[in-house]
Amino acid sequence: MNNVISETAKIGEGTVFVHNCIVEDDVEIGKNCYIDSNTIIRSGTVIGDNSFIGANCIIGEYLMDFCLDRESHHHRLIVGENALIRSGSILYTESRIGDRFQTGHRVTIREKSEIGSHVSIGTLSDIQGCCHIGSYVNMHSNVHIGQKSVIEDYVWIFPYVVLTNDPTPPSDDLVGVHVHSFAIIATHSVVLPGIDIASDSLIAAGANVTKNVKKYAVVGGNPAKVLGDIRDIRNHITGETVYPWRYHFGRKMPWENKDFVSWMKKLSREERVAFNIEELADIISENASGESKR
């Protein structure tokens, strides 16, 4: 098998290594994990139970301090349970990632990032580090997230989106984009540094966003301008309202295959807080079918 596993590594029962894997000192890998060929797991990395790591990955990659002096600096990468990290991906150390994390192929995640649970990041996407990403966030392929970006829960980001962070390039005065919960950023959009994208807003495909975006706004164009209210958009076949999307779509969400309002009403206050939807619960009346009714 030609695997090299440190004597100080802790490997859970049922975990399998294929060929030519390297597991360095003080690594902790949970139960029933699968580590495919030619993967390196760097010192201090923690991987939760039932995780799948594809071939040719580097998990817990060195930071610049090691590259400069070749000495361990005791950084730590923590990846939660049930991760699915596809082949060729590189996750740098000194980040924390929640349960049920999933990547496409050849994803890069730089250091000092906090990523919630149930997050999906598509093939060839690049998280530049020092970012905060909430839970139930879905990014498609070829997305670039600049340093210091904040992406809250339940956000959708489609292919080739770029969140920038340098108002006067090149400089070290970085200002990240802030994307609030339930926002959607469509393909090939560019968001300039420091922009605030409010919850339940929609950035149209190809937009160049140079100003803050208000709640429920649809913006598009170069430079992006307000095109309307997201609640006025209709399904092109049925004519029914389709936004806010949570009332009409649930794939990969905690209310999957359920009506959002009915699901939410069954939750305790503590559960609503945990899902970060307490504010929504307070503004939906007993008879409302959602905020799509104005």
Buried (B, 14 or more C-beta within 10 A) or exposed (E): EEBEBBEEBEBBEEBEBBEBBBBBEBBBBBBBBBBBBBBBBBBBBBBBBBBBBBBBBBBBBBBEEBEEEEEBEEBBBBBBBBBBBBBBBBBBBBBBBBBBBBBBBBBBBBBBBBBBBBBBBBBBBBBBBBBBBBBBBBBBBBBBBBBBBBBBBBBBBBBBBBBBBBEEEEEEEBBBBBBBBBBBBBBBBBBBBBBBBBBBBBBBBBBBBBEBBBBBBBBBEEEBEBBEBBBEBEEEEEEEBBBBBBBBBBEBBBBEEEBBBEBBEEBEEEEBEEBBBBEBBEEBEEEEEBBBEE
